[in-house]
Amino acid sequence: MVESARARVSDGEGGGEEGRRRWEVLRGQGRRERGLWEEACSLLQPSEDGSVCVRTDGLLLPARFPHAHRHPSLQSPPPGISPEKAVDRPAGHLIRALLKNVKSEIPTEERAEKIMYARLLALASAAISKNEIHDSIELFKEPNNQTSTWRSCSDQGNQIPQGNLLKYFECFFGCILDKCCMKESQHMLLFIPCMHFAVVVGRTRTRSGYILVSANGGLNQQRVAVCNAVAVAALLNAYLVIPNFLYSSVWKDTSQFGDIYHEDFFMNYLKNDVDIVKELPSHLQSLDIEAIGSLITDNDIRKESTPEYFLRVVFPLLLKNGVVHFYGFGNRLSFDPLPLDLQKLRCKCNFHALKYVPRIQEIGSLLVRRIRKYNSSLNMLDEHLLGKHMPHAPVRRNDTSTSPVKYLAMHMRFEMDMVAYSLCDFDGGEKERKELQAYREVHFPTLTMQIKNNNSLSPEESRSLGKCPLTPEEAAIMLTALGYSSRTYIYLAGSRIYGGRSRMLSFTRLYPNVITKEDVLTPSELAPFKNFSSQLAALDFIACAAADVFAMTDSGSQLSSLVNGYRIYHGRDHAPTIRPNKKRFARILSENRTIQWHDFGERVRKMVQENQRIIARRKGRSIYRLPRTPGCMCKY
C-alpha cells in the first residue's frame, strides 16, 4: 500500500478543477506516448471530485504528486511558451514521476497483470462504455416476474414441546419395542403409531442430560454447527451448553460465542424450544468426558447423519453419563429426512436467534452507511442485521455526496486455500503450480496423496465440471456481460486475493470503485477487530447481506451460502443475488477465442436469470442457503 497515496489531493496537488486539468494533461501526452500511457492507466484513475487517484492492491487511493514534480507550469505557462505547449511539456515527466513513486512500493511479481482471456477482456472493455449509457436501476432489482408467495415464518406458531416430550421420542422408542418401522414422507420423518406411547411419555418428562459442542472451522461453519446443535438438543430432550468455538490454525482467532453473538438474546429467544445454559453444573465439570466415553468427534459421526442415529447411538450415552461432548460437529445433522418442527427450529436459530453483539452491529451500521454515502434510507434487511443500531437519520460528513449510492457486494472467494484445493490451473505458470502444491502438502495431505496416486481430477476436468472458483478477471467479465457500468460501487468481502494486485488489475480496470472494510473504516475503528478474523467476517456478512445486490463467485462458500439464505429469508424478494453456474460458465468461457460479445452476454444473462428463479428447496439441500421450505418459510 502506498503511504503517500493516502492523503487527498488538494492545494495544487491535483484537487478539484486543477485535478481535472492535470488529468487531461496525462491523457493528452499519453496519446503521444501510448506505451507509457497504458502503463499509467493501470495505476491512475480520476475520481469523482476530479482528483487523481492511484490504483494499488486493487483499490483507488488519492495520489499525492512527488514534491519535486508539482509543475507550476500547469497553473501558469512559463514566459514565451503557449498554453498548449505548456500543457504538453510536463505530462510525460509527470507520468514517469508518478509511476516511479507508486511502482517502487509494489513487489516486482505483482506488477505483471495475469490475464487468462485477453480477447474477452478487450471485448468487455469496449462493451462497458455502452453499459454507461444504458446503466439501469433494474440491475439492482429482482427480475420483474419473480414475485414470490414465500414468506418467513419460522418464528411464528407453536414451539417444540420439549418439556412435554417430543413425539419423535415417543414413537421412536415405542417402535423399537414393537419392532415397527419408520418411513419418510415428502417433508418429514413419520413414525408408525406405537403401543408403548404412555410408557415413554412418563419416562422422558425430565431432561436427558447436557450437550456440549466445540465447533470447528471459521465463523460461518460455526454458525451452522450452533443451529444444528440447537436442533439435536431439542431432539434428545437435553440441555444445551453455550457452544465453544475451537481455535483454528487457519483462521487464528480466539473469539468465543459471546464475543460475536448476543448470548442472552440467543438463550431468551429459544427458551420455549430448548433449555440453554452457559456452563455445565458443578457436579459434571470435573468429569473426564473422554474417559467415560462421552466424547464424540467428527470421525465418530458420518456427515449429515439422520435423527435416527442420534436417537439410537447418542441418546443412550446421554442417559448413561448425563453429558455428551460433540467435538468438531461440522455438518453432522442431515437436512432430510428431518421432523418438520426441528427443521423449523434450525431456521429460527439461524435467521432470528443469532444476533451480533452491539459493538459489531454498531461498526457494521457505520460500514453500511459509509458505503451508501451516508444516505439514511433503509432496506428490508437492516433491522434484522443492525438492531437498534440501524440508521434513523442522515449521517453525513463534509466531503460526502448527498446522493445515495446503491452498491453491489461480492464475495471474491479466490483465496489461496480455495485455489489450492480446487486443483485448477489459473495460467500462473510453473511458479504458481509449485506454490499451490507446497500449500496442499501442508494443509491438504489427503488431497496430496490422491494426486500422487492419480486419484484426482485433472485441471481440465475440474474446470469443465465447474469446480474452479471464478478469478477476479472472470468475475469482472461476468458483471460487464450482465450490464453493470464502471461506475458501480463494489464492496469486496473476503481475505487477501491470491495473486494480489496482479490478479485484481483486470477487475479494477473495468470496475475502479472497489472498496473493502479497510478502506471505509478508519484504523481506530477497526482496531478492536484487528486480530479476530471471525469478527471481521461478521462485518463482511453485514455488508454483503445489506447490499442492494450480492454476487458470489463460488456457491460452495459458507459465507456466500449463508448470505444468500439470509437475503432470501428476510429480503421479501427485494434482495437479488447473482449466482453463476460455474459449470455452464466454464462451457461459455471455453469458446472465448471465437464467441461474439452479444452472444456471450446473452448466454451469461440467461445463466444468471435461471439461477434467480424462485423455487422451493429440493430434498437434501441446505435450509441455511435455501430456506424456501416448509417449517422455515410459508407459502401463501
C-alpha positions in Angstrom: 0.0 0.0 0.0 1.4 3.4 -1.0 1.5 5.5 2.1 2.0 8.7 0.2 -1.3 8.0 -1.6 -3.4 8.2 1.5 -3.8 12.0 1.6 -6.4 13.6 -0.6 -5.1 15.7 -3.4 -5.5 19.4 -2.7 -3.9 22.8 -2.7 -2.2 22.5 -6.1 -1.6 18.7 -5.8 -4.5 17.6 -8.1 -7.7 18.5 -6.3 -10.9 20.0 -7.9 -10.7 21.7 -11.3 -6.9 21.7 -11.1 -7.1 17.9 -10.8 -9.3 17.6 -13.9 -6.9 19.8 -15.8 -3.9 17.7 -14.8 -5.8 14.5 -15.8 -6.4 16.0 -19.2 -2.6 16.7 -19.3 -2.0 13.0 -18.7 -4.4 11.9 -21.3 -3.1 14.4 -24.0 0.5 13.4 -23.6 -0.5 9.8 -23.2 -1.8 9.7 -26.7 1.7 10.6 -27.9 3.4 8.2 -25.6 1.0 5.3 -25.9 3.1 2.7 -24.1 3.7 4.9 -21.1 0.0 5.9 -21.0 -1.2 2.3 -21.0 1.1 1.6 -18.0 -0.1 4.7 -16.2 -3.7 3.7 -16.8 -3.2 0.5 -14.7 -2.2 2.7 -11.8 -4.0 6.0 -12.2 -7.7 7.0 -12.3 -9.6 10.2 -12.0 -12.0 10.2 -9.0 -15.5 11.8 -8.9 -14.2 15.0 -7.4 -11.6 15.4 -10.1 -8.5 14.4 -8.1 -6.1 11.9 -9.5 -6.1 8.5 -7.8 -3.6 5.7 -7.7 -4.7 2.1 -8.1 -2.9 -0.1 -5.6 -3.9 -3.6 -4.3 -6.9 -3.3 -6.5 -8.2 -0.2 -4.8 -8.3 3.5 -5.6 -6.5 5.9 -3.3 -5.9 9.7 -3.7 -2.5 10.2 -5.2 -0.1 12.9 -3.9 2.3 14.2 -6.5 6.0 14.0 -5.5 7.1 17.3 -4.1 9.7 17.8 -6.8 7.1 17.5 -9.6 4.3 19.9 -8.7 4.7 21.5 -12.1 3.8 25.2 -11.6 3.7 25.4 -15.4 0.3 23.7 -15.2 -1.0 26.7 -13.3 0.6 29.4 -15.5 2.7 28.9 -18.6 6.4 29.8 -18.5 7.4 33.0 -20.3 7.4 32.6 -24.1 5.5 29.3 -24.0 2.0 28.9 -25.4 -0.6 27.4 -23.0 -1.0 24.4 -25.3 2.8 23.6 -25.3 2.9 24.2 -21.6 0.2 21.6 -21.1 2.1 19.1 -23.3 5.6 19.5 -22.0 5.4 18.2 -18.4 2.9 15.4 -19.0 5.3 12.5 -19.8 7.6 13.7 -17.0 4.7 13.7 -14.6 3.5 10.3 -15.5 7.0 8.9 -15.1 7.3 10.6 -11.7 4.0 9.1 -10.5 4.9 5.7 -11.9 8.2 5.7 -10.2 6.7 6.8 -6.9 4.0 4.2 -7.0 5.8 1.2 -8.5 8.6 1.5 -6.0 6.1 0.3 -3.4 4.8 -2.6 -5.4 6.6 -6.0 -5.4 8.0 -6.9 -8.8 6.0 -10.1 -9.0 2.7 -8.2 -8.5 3.3 -5.7 -11.3 2.7 -8.1 -14.2 -1.1 -8.4 -14.8 -2.3 -12.0 -15.0 -4.8 -12.4 -17.9 -6.5 -15.7 -19.0 -9.0 -14.3 -21.5 -7.3 -11.4 -23.3 -9.8 -11.3 -26.2 -12.9 -11.4 -23.9 -11.4 -8.8 -21.6 -10.8 -6.5 -24.6 -14.5 -7.0 -25.7 -15.6 -6.3 -22.1 -13.6 -3.1 -22.0 -15.3 -1.9 -25.2 -18.8 -3.1 -24.0 -18.6 -1.4 -20.6 -18.9 2.0 -22.2 -22.3 1.0 -23.6 -23.2 -0.1 -20.1 -22.6 3.5 -19.0 -25.2 4.7 -21.5 -27.8 2.1 -20.6 -27.0 2.0 -16.9 -30.2 0.7 -15.4 -31.7 0.7 -11.9 -33.3 -2.7 -12.9 -29.9 -4.3 -12.3 -30.4 -3.7 -8.6 -33.8 -5.3 -8.5 -35.2 -8.9 -8.6 -36.4 -9.9 -12.1 -39.9 -8.4 -12.7 -41.6 -11.7 -13.0 -40.2 -13.1 -9.7 -43.0 -12.2 -7.3 -42.9 -14.8 -4.6 -45.6 -16.2 -2.3 -43.0 -17.4 0.2 -42.6 -15.5 3.5 -40.5 -16.1 6.5 -42.4 -17.9 9.3 -40.0 -20.0 11.4 -40.5 -17.5 14.3 -44.3 -18.0 14.3 -46.6 -20.7 15.6 -46.2 -23.2 18.4 -42.9 -24.3 19.7 -41.5 -27.8 20.1 -43.0 -29.1 23.4 -39.6 -30.1 24.8 -40.9 -30.2 28.4 -43.8 -32.4 27.4 -41.9 -34.9 25.3 -41.1 -34.8 21.7 -43.4 -37.0 19.7 -40.3 -38.2 17.9 -39.1 -39.7 21.2 -42.4 -41.3 22.0 -42.7 -43.1 18.7 -39.1 -44.0 18.2 -38.8 -45.9 21.5 -42.2 -47.5 21.1 -41.2 -48.6 17.6 -38.1 -50.2 19.0 -40.1 -52.2 21.5 -42.7 -53.2 18.9 -40.3 -53.7 16.1 -42.2 -51.3 13.9 -40.6 -49.1 11.3 -40.1 -45.5 10.3 -40.9 -44.2 6.9 -40.1 -41.0 5.1 -42.7 -38.5 3.7 -42.0 -35.5 1.5 -41.0 -33.2 4.2 -40.5 -35.1 7.5 -39.9 -38.4 9.2 -43.1 -40.2 10.1 -43.2 -42.8 12.8 -45.8 -45.6 12.9 -48.1 -45.3 15.9 -46.8 -47.3 18.9 -48.4 -49.3 21.7 -46.0 -48.1 24.4 -46.7 -44.4 24.0 -47.8 -43.8 27.6 -44.7 -45.6 29.0 -42.3 -43.4 27.0 -44.2 -40.2 28.0 -43.7 -41.0 31.6 -40.0 -41.8 31.2 -38.9 -38.7 29.4 -40.5 -35.7 31.2 -37.2 -34.7 32.7 -34.1 -33.6 30.6 -31.9 -36.4 29.4 -28.6 -34.7 30.1 -26.3 -31.9 28.9 -24.9 -31.4 25.4 -21.5 -29.7 24.9 -20.5 -28.6 21.4 -17.0 -27.5 20.3 -17.5 -26.1 16.8 -14.6 -26.0 14.3 -13.9 -24.0 11.1 -14.5 -20.3 10.5 -17.3 -18.1 11.7 -19.9 -19.3 9.1 -19.1 -23.0 9.7 -19.5 -22.4 13.4 -22.9 -20.7 12.8 -24.2 -23.8 11.1 -22.9 -26.0 13.9 -24.6 -23.9 16.5 -28.0 -24.2 14.9 -27.6 -27.9 14.3 -26.7 -28.3 18.0 -29.9 -26.5 19.0 -31.9 -29.0 16.9 -30.1 -32.0 18.3 -30.6 -30.8 21.9 -34.3 -30.5 21.2 -34.4 -33.9 19.6 -32.6 -35.5 22.5 -34.6 -33.5 25.1 -31.3 -32.2 26.6 -29.9 -29.0 27.9 -27.5 -27.3 25.5 -24.5 -25.5 26.9 -23.5 -22.4 25.0 -21.2 -23.7 22.2 -17.4 -23.4 22.4 -15.5 -22.2 19.3 -12.3 -24.1 18.6 -9.1 -22.2 17.7 -8.1 -22.8 14.1 -4.6 -22.7 12.7 -6.1 -21.3 9.5 -8.3 -18.6 11.0 -6.2 -17.9 14.1 -9.0 -16.4 16.1 -9.6 -16.9 19.8 -13.1 -15.4 19.7 -15.9 -17.3 21.5 -19.6 -17.3 21.1 -20.2 -14.4 23.4 -17.6 -12.3 21.6 -19.7 -12.5 18.4 -23.3 -13.3 19.2 -25.5 -11.9 21.9 -25.7 -14.7 24.4 -28.7 -13.5 26.5 -30.8 -12.8 23.4 -29.9 -16.2 22.0 -31.0 -18.0 25.2 -34.1 -16.0 25.7 -35.3 -16.2 22.1 -35.2 -20.0 22.2 -36.3 -20.5 25.8 -39.6 -22.1 24.7 -37.9 -24.5 22.4 -34.7 -25.7 24.1 -33.1 -25.1 27.5 -29.8 -23.4 27.0 -27.3 -22.8 29.9 -23.9 -21.1 30.0 -22.0 -23.9 31.6 -22.2 -27.4 33.0 -23.5 -27.9 36.5 -20.6 -28.2 39.1 -21.0 -31.9 39.6 -20.3 -32.6 35.9 -17.4 -30.1 35.4 -14.8 -32.4 36.9 -15.7 -35.4 34.7 -13.2 -36.7 32.2 -15.6 -36.8 29.4 -13.3 -38.8 27.1 -12.6 -41.4 29.8 -16.3 -42.1 30.3 -16.8 -42.5 26.6 -18.9 -39.4 26.1 -16.6 -37.6 23.6 -17.9 -37.8 20.1 -15.7 -36.5 17.3 -16.4 -35.9 13.6 -14.7 -39.2 13.0 -17.4 -41.0 15.0 -20.3 -39.4 13.1 -20.7 -39.5 9.4 -21.6 -36.3 7.6 -25.3 -35.3 7.7 -26.4 -38.1 10.0 -30.1 -38.7 10.4 -32.1 -38.1 13.6 -32.3 -41.9 13.9 -28.5 -42.0 14.5 -28.7 -39.5 17.4 -31.6 -41.3 19.0 -30.1 -44.8 18.6 -26.4 -44.0 19.5 -26.2 -40.7 21.3 -29.3 -40.7 23.4 -28.4 -43.9 25.4 -25.0 -42.5 26.1 -26.6 -39.2 27.3 -28.9 -41.1 29.7 -26.0 -43.2 31.0 -23.4 -40.4 31.6 -25.5 -37.3 31.8 -23.3 -35.4 29.3 -22.1 -35.8 25.7 -19.5 -33.6 24.0 -19.6 -33.2 20.2 -16.1 -32.2 19.2 -16.0 -30.6 15.7 -19.6 -31.1 14.7 -19.2 -29.9 11.2 -22.4 -30.6 9.1 -23.2 -33.6 11.2 -27.0 -33.3 11.1 -28.9 -34.1 7.9 -31.4 -31.8 6.1 -33.6 -34.7 5.1 -35.4 -36.6 6.4 -35.9 -34.4 9.4 -39.0 -33.8 11.6 -40.7 -30.6 10.5 -40.5 -29.0 13.9 -36.8 -29.5 14.1 -36.3 -28.0 10.6 -38.3 -25.0 11.8 -36.1 -24.7 14.9 -32.9 -24.7 12.9 -34.3 -21.8 10.8 -35.5 -20.0 13.9 -32.0 -20.2 15.3 -30.2 -19.1 12.2 -32.5 -16.3 11.0 -33.7 -14.9 14.3 -31.8 -16.1 17.4 -28.3 -15.4 16.3 -27.8 -11.6 16.6 -24.4 -10.0 16.6 -23.2 -8.3 19.8 -23.8 -4.5 19.9 -20.3 -3.4 19.1 -20.3 -5.5 15.9 -23.7 -4.1 15.0 -22.6 -0.6 15.6 -19.5 -0.8 13.4 -21.5 -2.8 10.9 -24.0 0.0 10.7 -21.3 2.6 10.2 -19.7 0.5 7.5 -23.0 0.2 5.5 -23.9 3.9 5.9 -20.5 4.9 4.6 -20.7 2.6 1.6 -24.1 4.2 0.9 -22.6 7.6 1.1 -24.3 8.2 4.5 -27.8 8.1 3.0 -30.3 7.3 5.7 -32.6 5.1 3.5 -33.1 1.6 4.8 -33.6 -1.7 3.0 -35.6 -4.8 4.2 -32.6 -6.4 6.0 -31.2 -3.5 8.1 -33.4 -4.1 11.1 -32.5 -7.8 11.3 -28.8 -7.2 10.8 -28.3 -4.0 12.8 -31.0 -4.0 15.5 -31.1 -0.7 17.4 -28.0 0.5 15.5 -29.7 0.8 12.2 -29.7 4.4 10.9 -32.7 6.5 11.7 -31.4 9.9 10.3 -28.9 11.1 7.8 -25.3 11.0 9.0 -23.0 12.9 6.7 -19.5 14.2 6.5 -18.4 17.4 4.8 -16.7 15.5 1.9 -19.5 13.1 1.0 -22.1 13.3 -1.7 -25.7 13.9 -0.8 -26.9 11.4 -3.3 -27.4 7.8 -2.1 -25.3 5.0 -3.5 -26.5 1.6 -4.5 -23.8 -0.9 -4.1 -23.0 -4.5 -5.2 -21.3 -6.7 -2.6 -19.2 -9.5 -3.9 -17.6 -12.4 -2.1 -14.5 -13.0 -4.2 -13.7 -16.5 -3.0 -10.2 -16.6 -4.6 -8.1 -17.1 -1.5 -5.1 -19.4 -1.5 -6.8 -22.3 0.3 -9.7 -22.4 -2.3 -7.4 -22.0 -5.2 -5.1 -24.8 -4.0 -7.9 -27.2 -3.1 -9.6 -26.8 -6.5 -6.7 -28.4 -8.4 -7.4 -25.9 -11.2 -4.9 -24.2 -13.4 -5.1 -20.4 -13.5 -2.3 -19.7 -16.1 0.2 -18.7 -13.4 3.0 -20.8 -14.8 5.3 -23.3 -13.1 6.0 -21.0 -10.1 2.3 -20.9 -9.3 1.8 -24.6 -9.6 4.8 -25.3 -7.3 3.5 -22.8 -4.8 0.0 -24.3 -4.7 1.4 -27.9 -4.5 3.5 -26.9 -1.5 0.4 -25.4 0.2 -1.6 -28.6 -0.4 1.1 -30.7 1.1 0.9 -28.7 4.4 -2.9 -28.1 4.6 -4.5 -30.9 2.5 -2.4 -34.0 3.0 -5.2 -36.3 1.9 -5.7 -34.4 -1.4 -1.9 -34.5 -1.9 -2.0 -38.3 -1.5 -4.8 -38.6 -4.0 -2.7 -36.6 -6.5 0.3 -38.9 -6.1 -2.0 -42.0 -6.6 -3.5 -40.4 -9.7 -7.0 -40.5 -8.0 -7.7 -36.8 -8.5 -9.2 -34.8 -11.3 -7.0 -33.1 -13.9 -7.1 -29.3 -14.0 -9.1 -29.5 -17.3 -11.6 -31.9 -15.8 -12.0 -29.8 -12.7 -12.8 -26.7 -14.9 -15.2 -28.5 -17.2 -17.1 -29.8 -14.1 -17.4 -26.3 -12.7 -15.1 -26.9 -9.7 -12.9 -23.9 -10.3 -13.5 -20.7 -8.3 -14.0 -17.7 -10.5 -11.0 -15.5 -10.9 -11.3 -11.7 -10.5 -11.0 -11.4 -14.3 -13.8 -13.9 -14.9 -16.0 -12.1 -12.3 -15.4 -8.7 -14.0 -16.3 -10.1 -17.4 -19.5 -11.6 -16.0 -20.6 -8.3 -14.4 -19.9 -6.5 -17.6 -21.9 -9.1 -19.6 -24.8 -8.6 -17.1 -24.8 -4.8 -17.8 -23.2 -3.2 -14.8 -21.4 0.0 -15.5 -17.9 1.0 -14.5 -19.5 3.5 -12.0 -20.9 0.6 -9.9 -19.7 0.7 -6.3 -18.4 -2.8 -5.4 -17.8 -3.9 -1.8 -15.3 -6.7 -1.8 -15.6 -9.3 1.0 -13.1 -11.9 1.9 -9.4 -12.3 2.7 -6.5 -11.5 0.6 -7.0 -12.4 -3.1 -4.5 -15.0 -4.2 -2.0 -13.3 -6.6 -2.7 -9.9 -5.1 -2.6 -6.9 -7.3 -1.7 -8.8 -10.5 -4.9 -10.8 -10.2 -7.1 -7.8 -9.4 -5.8 -5.5 -12.1 -8.2 -6.9 -14.8 -11.1 -6.4 -12.3 -10.2 -2.8 -11.3 -9.6 -1.7 -14.9 -13.3 -2.4 -15.6 -14.6 -1.6 -12.1 -12.4 1.0 -10.4 -14.9 1.8 -7.5 -13.8 -1.2 -5.4 -13.9 -0.8 -1.7 -13.3 -3.0 1.4 -14.0 -2.5 5.1 -10.3 -1.5 5.5 -11.0 1.4 3.1 -14.3 2.5 4.6 -13.4 2.3 8.3 -10.6 4.1 10.0 -7.7 2.2 11.6 -9.0 3.2 15.1 -12.5 1.9 14.2 -11.0 -1.4 13.0 -8.5 -1.8 15.9 -10.8 -3.8 18.2 -11.3 -6.4 15.5 -7.8 -6.4 14.1 -6.7 -9.8 15.3 -10.1 -11.5 15.2 -10.8 -12.9 11.7 -14.3 -14.2 12.8 -15.4 -10.7 14.0 -14.1 -9.2 10.7 -16.0 -11.9 8.9 -19.1 -10.7 10.8 -18.7 -7.2 9.4 -18.3 -8.7 5.9 -21.6 -10.7 6.5 -23.4 -7.5 7.4 -22.1 -5.5 4.4 -22.9 -8.4 2.0 -26.4 -9.1 3.4 -27.4 -5.4 3.4 -26.2 -4.8 -0.2 -28.5 -3.8 -3.0 -27.1 -6.8 -5.0 -25.0 -9.6 -3.7 -22.7 -11.6 -6.1 -20.9 -14.7 -5.3 -18.0 -16.3 -7.3 -18.3 -19.7 -5.6 -21.7 -21.1 -4.4 -19.9 -23.6 -2.2 -18.5 -20.9 0.1 -20.2 -20.8 3.5 -20.3 -17.0 3.7 -21.9 -16.9 0.2 -24.4 -19.6 1.1 -25.4 -18.0 4.4 -25.7 -14.5 3.0 -27.8 -16.0 0.1 -30.2 -17.7 2.6 -30.4 -14.6 4.8 -31.4 -12.4 1.8 -34.0 -14.9 0.7 -35.5 -15.2 4.1 -35.6 -11.5 5.2 -35.4 -9.8 1.8 -39.0 -10.3 0.7 -38.0 -10.5 -3.0 -36.1 -7.2 -2.9 -32.6 -8.6 -2.4 -31.3 -10.0 -5.7 -28.3 -12.4 -5.7 -26.1 -13.3 -8.6 -25.2 -17.0 -8.5 -23.2 -18.1 -11.6 -23.5 -21.7 -12.6 -19.8 -22.4 -12.8 -20.1 -25.5 -15.0 -22.2 -23.6 -17.6 -19.9 -20.5 -17.3 -16.8 -22.7 -17.9 -18.5 -24.0 -21.0 -19.2 -20.5 -22.2 -15.7 -19.3 -21.4 -14.2 -22.3 -23.3 -15.4 -20.5 -26.5 -13.5 -17.3 -25.6 -11.4 -17.3 -28.8 -14.4 -17.2 -31.2 -17.6 -16.2 -29.3 -19.1 -12.7 -30.1 -19.8 -10.4 -27.2 -23.5 -10.2 -28.0 -23.8 -14.0 -27.8 -21.6 -14.2 -24.8 -23.7 -11.6 -22.9 -27.0 -13.3 -23.8 -25.7 -16.7 -22.5 -24.4 -15.2 -19.3 -27.6 -13.3 -18.6 -29.7 -16.5 -19.2 -27.4 -18.5 -16.9 -27.8 -16.0 -14.0 -31.5 -15.4 -14.5 -32.2 -19.2 -14.4 -30.4 -19.3 -11.0 -32.6 -16.5 -9.8 -35.8 -18.4 -10.3 -37.9 -18.7 -7.2 -38.2 -22.4 -6.4 -38.7 -24.5 -3.3 -35.7 -26.2 -1.7 -35.0 -29.6 -3.1 -34.5 -32.6 -1.0 -31.1 -32.8 0.7 -30.2 -29.1 0.0 -29.2 -26.8 2.9 -32.0 -24.8 4.6 -29.4 -22.2 5.6 -28.8 -21.5 1.9 -32.2 -22.2 0.5 -34.8 -21.6 3.2 -37.9 -21.8 1.0 -39.1 -25.0 2.6 -42.0 -26.0 4.9 -41.2 -25.2 8.5 -38.8 -22.4 7.6 -40.8 -20.3 5.1 -44.5 -20.4 4.4 -46.1 -20.3 1.0 -49.3 -18.2 0.9 
